[in-house]
Amino acid sequence: VQLVESGGGLVQPGGSLRLSCAASGFAFSSYAMRWFRQAPRKERELVARISSSGTTTYYGDSVEGRFTVSRDNTKNAAYLQMNSLGPDDTAVYYCNGLGLGDWGQGTQVTVSS
């Protein structure tokens, strides 16, 4: 299993970023995918989840209405569109397949002026 997150960076408050997760080594289209984040000195937090087919999504309270999770099973990829970013969104973001214990290296998102 390999998960490679990308798309992070430094963005000003109110800005947007789109994260990508490239997956390989497992039957991607059979797994729900999740996005987590971990800020310094905080526990890893579930941000969003998308079903294997992409028809059902879930969002954490802190990102509901601002973030959108999607996937493209033809490309073995998942995405996280993040809008209206604020300093509290600063964290390392990870993708993960539901039921799989594998993690990527994550991608750093920093929201600062």
C-alpha positions in Angstrom: 0.0 0.0 0.0 1.3 3.4 -0.9 -0.4 6.7 -0.2 1.1 10.0 -1.4 -0.4 13.3 -0.3 0.4 16.5 -2.1 -0.9 20.0 -2.6 -0.2 21.5 0.7 1.6 24.8 1.2 1.4 28.2 2.8 -1.8 30.1 2.2 -3.3 33.3 3.6 -6.4 33.2 5.8 -9.5 33.0 3.6 -7.6 31.2 0.9 -8.0 27.8 -0.7 -6.0 24.7 -1.4 -6.7 21.4 -3.1 -5.0 18.4 -1.7 -4.5 15.2 -3.6 -3.9 11.6 -2.5 -2.4 9.2 -5.0 -3.1 5.6 -3.9 -1.6 2.3 -5.1 -1.1 -1.2 -3.9 -4.7 -2.0 -3.0 -8.1 -2.1 -4.6 -8.7 1.6 -4.3 -12.3 1.6 -5.6 -13.3 -0.9 -2.9 -12.3 1.3 0.0 -13.8 4.3 1.6 -11.1 7.0 1.9 -10.5 9.4 4.8 -8.7 12.6 5.3 -7.1 13.3 8.7 -5.1 16.1 10.0 -2.7 16.6 12.9 -1.7 19.9 14.3 1.3 20.3 16.6 0.6 18.9 20.1 -2.9 17.8 19.1 -4.3 14.4 18.3 -5.0 13.3 14.8 -8.4 14.5 13.7 -10.8 13.0 11.1 -11.6 15.7 8.6 -13.6 14.0 5.9 -14.6 10.6 4.6 -15.9 9.5 1.3 -17.5 6.1 0.4 -15.9 3.8 -2.1 -18.3 4.8 -4.8 -18.0 8.5 -3.9 -21.7 8.9 -3.3 -21.6 9.4 0.5 -19.5 11.9 2.4 -18.9 12.9 6.0 -17.2 16.0 7.4 -16.0 16.9 10.8 -17.8 19.8 12.4 -14.8 22.1 12.1 -14.7 21.9 8.3 -18.3 21.3 7.4 -19.3 23.7 4.7 -15.8 24.7 3.8 -14.1 21.5 2.7 -15.2 19.1 0.0 -13.9 15.6 -0.4 -14.0 13.8 -3.8 -12.4 10.9 -5.5 -11.6 9.6 -9.0 -11.6 5.8 -9.0 -10.2 5.8 -12.6 -7.1 7.5 -11.3 -6.9 5.9 -7.9 -7.0 9.3 -6.3 -8.8 11.2 -3.6 -9.0 15.0 -3.2 -9.8 17.5 -0.5 -10.8 21.0 -1.6 -10.3 23.4 1.2 -11.9 26.8 1.2 -12.1 29.7 3.6 -9.0 28.5 5.4 -8.1 29.8 8.8 -5.1 29.5 11.1 -6.8 26.6 12.9 -6.6 24.6 9.7 -2.8 24.5 10.0 -1.8 20.9 10.2 -0.3 18.0 8.4 -3.0 16.4 6.3 -3.0 12.6 5.6 -5.2 10.3 3.6 -6.0 6.8 4.6 -8.1 3.9 3.4 -10.8 2.9 5.9 -9.7 -0.4 7.5 -6.1 -0.1 6.3 -3.3 0.7 8.7 -1.1 2.4 6.1 -0.4 6.1 6.1 1.5 8.4 3.7 4.0 11.1 4.7 1.3 13.7 4.8 1.3 17.2 3.3 1.8 20.3 5.4 -0.8 23.0 5.3 0.0 26.3 6.9 -2.5 29.2 7.0 -0.8 32.4 8.0 -0.6 36.0 6.9 
